[in-house]
């Protein structure tokens, strides 16, 4: 089984380590934007890919989410 993570947050490295070592799962890392993937996350990933900014923006929920008053932050 493959686990795919969409993040570049190094705080997830311990979680990835546990999943890899204790559950023997393959881990794919998808990183947003043009930044380099986190070294801490790379240690535990079997492959990495980048998602372009435009694709990421097109994948977000509308603002506001229909039927709610929930808005996304302005910096997104």
GIGISUL-V924611 format. One record per pair of residues at least 6 apart in sequence whose ideal C-beta (glycine too) atoms are under 8 Angstrom apart, sorted by sequence separation. I is the first residue (numbers start at 0). J is the second residue. D is the distance in whole Angstrom. If there is no record, write none. Layout:
i=I j=J d=D
i=I j=J d=D
This chain:
i=18 j=24 d=5
i=30 j=36 d=5
i=41 j=47 d=7
i=63 j=69 d=6
i=4 j=11 d=7
i=19 j=26 d=6
i=30 j=37 d=8
i=63 j=70 d=5
i=18 j=26 d=7
i=28 j=36 d=6
i=36 j=44 d=8
i=62 j=70 d=6
i=62 j=71 d=5
i=4 j=15 d=7
i=15 j=26 d=6
i=36 j=47 d=5
i=60 j=71 d=7
i=28 j=40 d=5
i=59 j=71 d=7
i=28 j=41 d=7
i=2 j=18 d=6
i=28 j=44 d=4
i=33 j=49 d=7
i=59 j=75 d=7
i=26 j=43 d=6
i=27 j=44 d=7
i=30 j=47 d=6
i=32 j=49 d=7
i=26 j=44 d=5
i=27 j=45 d=6
i=28 j=46 d=7
i=29 j=47 d=8
i=30 j=48 d=8
i=31 j=49 d=7
i=26 j=45 d=6
i=27 j=46 d=5
i=28 j=47 d=5
i=29 j=48 d=5
i=30 j=49 d=5
i=31 j=50 d=6
i=33 j=52 d=8
i=25 j=45 d=5
i=27 j=47 d=7
i=28 j=48 d=8
i=29 j=49 d=7
i=30 j=50 d=7
i=32 j=52 d=6
i=27 j=48 d=7
i=29 j=50 d=6
i=31 j=52 d=7
i=2 j=24 d=5
i=4 j=26 d=7
i=6 j=28 d=8
i=1 j=24 d=7
i=2 j=25 d=7
i=3 j=26 d=8
i=4 j=27 d=7
i=6 j=29 d=8
i=7 j=30 d=4
i=32 j=55 d=8
i=0 j=24 d=6
i=1 j=25 d=5
i=2 j=26 d=5
i=3 j=27 d=4
i=4 j=28 d=6
i=5 j=29 d=4
i=6 j=30 d=7
i=7 j=31 d=6
i=19 j=43 d=5
i=31 j=55 d=5
i=0 j=25 d=7
i=1 j=26 d=8
i=2 j=27 d=7
i=3 j=28 d=8
i=4 j=29 d=7
i=5 j=30 d=8
i=6 j=31 d=8
i=7 j=32 d=8
i=12 j=37 d=7
i=15 j=40 d=6
i=18 j=43 d=8
i=1 j=27 d=6
i=3 j=29 d=6
i=5 j=31 d=7
i=16 j=42 d=8
i=7 j=34 d=6
i=12 j=39 d=4
i=16 j=43 d=5
i=9 j=37 d=4
i=12 j=40 d=6
i=15 j=43 d=4
i=7 j=36 d=6
i=8 j=37 d=7
i=9 j=38 d=8
i=11 j=40 d=6
i=15 j=44 d=7
i=7 j=37 d=5
i=9 j=39 d=4
i=12 j=42 d=7
i=9 j=40 d=6
i=12 j=43 d=7
i=8 j=40 d=8
i=7 j=40 d=7
i=6 j=40 d=8
i=4 j=40 d=8
i=4 j=44 d=8
i=5 j=50 d=7
